Amino acid sequence: MLNDRIQTPDSLQHVLRKAEEYLGTLPLETPYSEFEHKFQEIGLERGWGDTAERVLESIQLLLDLLEAPDPCTLETFLGRIPMVFNVVILSPHGYFAQDNVLGYPDTGGQVV
């Protein structure tokens, strides 16, 4: 969501304010693709939202977090940003997906 043009928290806040100002001049339904290049120039990448309205809301949430953090705002912000999770299936006793193990005590103890 950020590129290498943003190096410090102060520069992040400055860029977010600049983006907030710019988005205020656009119609709310403007697709991200129409201002993507402008955002890349100032240090912002994809992931903020698909329309000017959604991007503006995300930026305002992050600005709120930087100025006065609280759990509710953090939860809302984290719910909006794209995240990648690794999924691991662990079977400590080797019973997962093996034949003739039904009834063994640990067949349901996999960690996902």
Long-range contacts (C-beta under 8 A, 24 or more apart in sequence): 1-44, 1-45, 1-46, 1-47, 1-48, 1-81, 2-43, 2-44, 2-45, 3-40, 3-43, 3-44, 3-45, 4-43, 5-42, 5-43, 6-43, 6-44, 9-66, 11-43, 12-66, 13-63, 13-66, 15-42, 15-43, 15-44, 16-59, 16-62, 16-63, 16-66, 17-63, 18-42, 19-44, 19-55, 19-59, 20-56, 20-59, 20-60, 20-63, 23-52, 23-55, 23-56, 23-59, 24-56, 26-52, 27-52, 28-52, 28-53, 28-56, 29-53, 47-81, 47-82, 49-80, 87-112, 88-112
